[in-house]
Amino acid sequence: EGLDMTKAGYVIFSDFGWTPAYHQQCEGRVYGRLNECHGAVSYYVVGSDTIEEWIQEILARKLKIIEQIVEGNDAKDAGKSMGYELIKKMKTEMRSRKK
């Protein structure tokens, strides 16, 4: 089950998933197979100082870790809890807004 988006020209993400694979799957459905590529474009709508901006940072770090592992390199950040860092950031932001 899923959406058949093989004829779409654009993908717009305004609410981010927690894994790079989520976005890659959505983009892959639009782009189609390699032989059927028709120039689709992906947009990521990210506001300044929003949770999406923080999630985007986490996704970039996750992608870096995945690339390091696939290439056979040591992924130093692989064991770190990025979710904990996000919660810590959110708490700090909420405290600063109360002042």
N, C-alpha and C positions, 0 to 999 in steps of 0.2 A: 504494500500500500504506500501511497505517496503521491506527490504532485508530479505531473508530467509537464516539465517546463522547458522542453527541448526547443521550443520556438520563441522563447523569451529573449529579449535583447539586453535587459538590465536586471541586476539583483541589488536590492537596497536593504542593508542591514541597519536597523535602528535599535534593535534589542539584541544584544550579543549572547551567544551560547558560551558555555564554560570550556569548551574544547575546540581546538583548531579543526578537528575532523568535522564538526557540525557545519562550519562555514565552507570547508572544502567540499563537503557533500552537496550543499546547496548550489555552490558555484559549478560543480561538476555536472549537475543535472541541467543547468542552463547551457554550459559550454558544449555538452554532448560529447560524443567520442571524438578522439583526435582527428579522424577523417571528416567529421561533420562540423568542425569548428566554424562558427559564423560570426565571430567578433563580439561576443557578449561582454558587458562591462559590469563590474561590481563596485558599489559605493558603500562606504561605512560611515554612517552619520554619528559623529562623536562630538558632544558638547564639552566645553572646557570645565574642568573640576566636577565631572559627573562620574557615576559608577561605571558607565560605559568606557570612559577614558581609562579608569583603573583596570577594568577587565581587559581592555585592549593591550595594556602593558603586560598583564599576566599571560594573555594569549601569545604575545610576541616572545616572552620568556619560554613558554611551553614549546613553541615551535623551534626555538634555538636548542632546547634540550633534546627534542625529537631528532633534529638534524645531527646533533653530536652523536647520539646513540646509533643512528642509522649509518653514519660514517665510521663508526667504531672508535670514536674518541671518548674520553672521560667526560661525562656530564656532571660537573660539580654541583649544580643546583638540583639534580634529580630527586634528592631526598627531602628538599625543603618544602614546607607547607606554604604554598602561595595563597591559599584561602585564609590562613591565619594572618598573613600580611595585609590582605584586603580588609579584614575585620578591624585590624589595628588602625589602618588608614581611615576607615569610616568613623571609628570612635574619636580619633584625633580631630577629624573634620567637624564632627558634631559638637565636640567641646569648644572648638574655636568659634563656631557660629553662635553659641550660647552667650559668649562674652560681649 
